[in-house]
Every structure is written in structure tokens, then in C-alpha cells.
Amino acid sequence: MTASATSSTPEFSLPATGGTTVALPALRGSKVVLYFYPKDSTPGCTNETADFRDHHAAFRAAGCEVFGISRDSLKSHENFKAKLALPFELISDTDEVACNAFGVIKMKNMYGKAVRGIERSTFVLDAEGAIRHEWRGVKVPGHVQEVLDFVTTL
């Protein structure tokens, strides 16, 4: 886990589920959680996303929007969202715009082979759009509660 003092946020505008486009500048005025995850419908990503779903009402009560981001297609995201009955949108970053801007693409070892992939990471942005906290190399159990606890201090 890495804490960061207030730092500027990379800006992006990307397609998301529900026929929406998510543009960071348009979210000013709300706290925002951006969680980057490797792949829809894989065990760790499903557990993490379900945890964000299960805590969504508490995030909203804290004045916070939640968005999941991966390199999956919108079609894959729509299926994943429907399967988990998600109350928030998933952002499709097929060209790695947000992934590169937030520095979450890493070389990972999968079955003995080096592959480029998303390092599970979460960023909390304040109402002015500044990064207030980041977690990298996230382990799923307990993570969402830790993020929520931080959000309620802003």
C-alpha cells in the first residue's frame, strides 16, 4: 500500500457500461474510487467487484462514486455487470489510456511466462479531483473495507 499526498490526477474520457462515457473532469464535486482490475469474470476480480457492489450504498452515503476499470471490451463489461448485478459502471480501457496514465500496467508472471497486465490497484480522488490515496498490488480480502474507511475520512 502506498499513500500519496494530494497529487494531480491524470485525465481521461472513456466508454463505460450503460451507454455512458466517464470523463474525470465531469466528476469534480464528488469523491471517486477508481479500481483497476485484470480481467472480468476471473475469481479475484469477481470477488473484488462483488465487495465493491456489497459496499456500494456505504460509498454513496459517503458522497463517493465507484468505477471499475479493465482492458476488457464493453460487451464483456456489460455481461460482467449483469452477472453481478452491479449498481455502478465499469470503464472499458482497451487502448490502455487510463491504465498508462495511472501506471498500472506491469510485467507479471503467469504460468511461468512473462505477460503484460494490470496490477490490481485502487485510487481515491477527492472532490477536487486530486489523488488522495492509492493502493497497488492489492490483495482482495479486506481491501474494499479499507478503501471505504479511508473515503469516510475525506
N, C-alpha and C positions, 0 to 999 in steps of 0.2 A: 504494500500500500504506500502510495506517495501522496503527501499533502502538497498542495501548491498554494502559495499566496495568490491573491487576485491576479489573474493574468488574462491577456486578451484572448478572445475566442475566435478560432477560425470560422469563417462564414461560408455557408453553403445553402443551396436550394435544390432539393432532391425529391423525386416522386415517392409517394408513400401509399399505403393501403387506403381503401375507402375513396379512391379517386382524388386524393389530396396531394398537395405539394408542401413539403415542410421547408420553410426558409427561416434560418435562425434569427435574422433581424426582426421578423414579424412576431417572434415570441417574447420580445422585450416586455417587461412588466410582469412576467411570470417566472418562477424558478423552473428550471428544466433539468431532467435527468436524461442523459444520452447513454444508453448501454450498448456497447459493441459486442457482438457475439459471432462465433464462427459460422454456424450453419443451422438453418431451420430444421426442425424435427429430429435433431440428434439428442441423445439423453441429457447432457449437461445444459444445452441451450433450452431444451424443453423445460427442465427443472427451473432454470433461472427465470425464464419468461413467465412460467406459472407463478413463481414467487412474486414477480412484479405485478402480475394480474391480481393475486390474492391480497396484495397490499395497496392496490391502486386507490381505493377510497381514502386511505390514510394520506397518500401522496397528494391527492386532490384537496383534502382538508387542509393540507399544509401549503396550498397555493402553488402546487408543482405539477408540471406536465411531464409525462414519461414517454420516451420513444426508444424502441429497439432498432438497431442498425446492423445489417449484414450485407454481404455481397450477393445475396440471393435475389432472384427475379421478383417482380411484383406478383406474378402468378403464384410462385412458391410462398411468398409472404401472405397472400390472401388465403391460401389453404391452411397455413400455419395459424393465422389469426382466427380463422373459423374453427379449426380443430380445438384450439384452446379457449375459444370464446373471449378473446381479448377486448378490453374496453379502451385500448389505446392503439395508436398506429405504429406500423413497422415501416422503416425507411429502407428503400432499395438503393444500394450504393454499388451497382455493378461496375462502374468505372473507377471505384475506389477514391472518389473525391473527398468524402468526409474521412474515410479511413486514413488516407495520406495526410490530410490536414491535421488530424489528431494523433498521427504517428502510431497507429495500432497494427500496422502490417509488420509481421515478424517472420523470420525463418523458424519453422517448427519441425520437430521430428515426428513423423507419422509412420508407424510400422517399419522403422529403420531407414526411411527416406526423408531427406530434407524437402519441405514444402513451404511455400509462402502462404501465410494465413493470418487471420485476425487473432490477435492476442485479446482474450476476454478482458474488457476494460470498461469502466464506468466513469462518467464525468458529471459533476453537478455545476450548473450555471446559475448565477444569481439573477435577480430581476433586471439588472442592467446588462446581462449577457456575458459577464466575466466568469471564467472558470474559478470556482471556489474550492473544489476538491477533486482529486482523481484517484482512482484505484486501477492498477494494472496487474496483469497476471492473476485475475480474480479467481478465487475458489468459491464455488456456488453456495455451499451451506452457510447460512447466516449473513450472506452478503447484502441481500435486499434490506434486511432489518437495519444493518449498519448504515446503509445509504439513507434510509428513512430517518434514522436517529440524527444523522448529520443535517439533512434537509430541514428538520424541525428547529434547528439552532439558527437558521438564517433569518 
